[in-house]
Amino acid sequence: MNLSISDKFKKVLNAAEKAFKKLHSKKGYTTDDLLKEKEYINLINATYDTFNFTLKDNVVEGELLRKLQEDTFLFSGLKTHAQLFEASRLLLTQDRKIKSYQAFSNDFEKLKQDYNQLYLESEYQFATGSAIMADKWQSIVGGDRYLLEYRTASDNRVRPEHQTLEGIKLPKEDEFWSKYYPPNGWRCRCTVAEILKSKNEASDSSAAIEAGEKATTKLDKNGNNSLEIFRFNPGKQSVVFPPSHPYTKISGASKLKKDLKKAYEK
C-alpha cells in the first residue's frame, strides 16, 4: 500500500531518531560514516522517498525525471550529513564527556524537528514547485513566435518582491530566465505562461534582470545574500534544488557529493 505524504514525513522523523541514536552509540560522527551505517542510509532514503513522491506526480517520465531524482538523492544525502554534523556537536558536556542518551535526546529534539519537519515541509513544497516548473520548461516552444510571461499567484499572499516581476514578458532564450525563472524562494508559487509574440510587446531585458536581482536580494547582518541561491533555472539545469543550497556548505560536503553520486549510480 502506498504511503501518504504525512506517513512519509513520519517515516523521516522516525529514521532521524534512529540515526541520532546511532550517532550517540558511536560517540561521534565523521563523513566516512554516512554511507556505511544503515541508520544513516535509511534517513537518506526516507528523505529521498519523500521528495520522489512529488517528482513522480509532477514530472513526465524520462531523462528529466532521472536527472531530478538524482539531484534529490544528492540533496537528501547532504541534508542528512548536515544534521548529523550539527547533532555531533551536541554530544559532549561542558567538561568534554559524552552525554547520557537522555540528555543528548533532549538536546537534539529541536534539531530533529527543525530538519525533518519544519525544513522538510518547505523543501517538499519547493521540490513540488521546482519539479512542475522544470517539466514546464521542457514543453515550452520558445523561438520566434512566443514569449514567456512571469505570473504570480495573484492573491494577498504574494510577496511584494515577486509582485514586481509580474507581467515580465521575454523570449525563452533571454538570459533573464536563467536566473529568475520560478520558483524564486521557499514556498514560491509563481509560474510562467507562453504567450504569442505577435500580440504582446516584449519587456526590456536589462530592466527585467535588474528587477529579478532586487527580488532575489536579502542581505543579512554580515552582508550575505540569503536569496541568491534561488538564481537558477530547474528546467534548464535539470535540478530540483538550488545548486548552492546551504547543505553544500557544510564541512566535507564536496567529497560526500561525489560519494553520493557514485552510490546513486550503483
Salt bridges, closest charged atoms under 4 A:
GLU17 OE1 - LYS112 NZ 2.47
ASP33 OD1 - LYS26 NZ 3.97
GLU37 OE1 - LYS22 NZ 3.54
GLU37 OE2 - LYS26 NZ 3.24
ASP49 OD2 - LYS8 NZ 2.80
GLU63 OE2 - ARG66 NH2 3.04
GLU70 OE1 - ARG66 NH1 3.28
GLU70 OE2 - LYS261 NZ 2.36
ASP107 OD2 - LYS99 NZ 2.41
GLU109 OE1 - LYS112 NZ 3.44
ASP114 OD2 - LYS110 NZ 2.73
GLU123 OE1 - LYS79 NZ 2.85
GLU149 OE1 - ARG151 NH2 2.95
GLU149 OE2 - LYS169 NZ 3.60
ASP155 OD2 - ARG189 NH1 2.79
GLU210 OE2 - LYS214 NZ 3.70
ASP259 OD2 - LYS255 NZ 2.79
GLU265 OE2 - LYS261 NZ 3.77
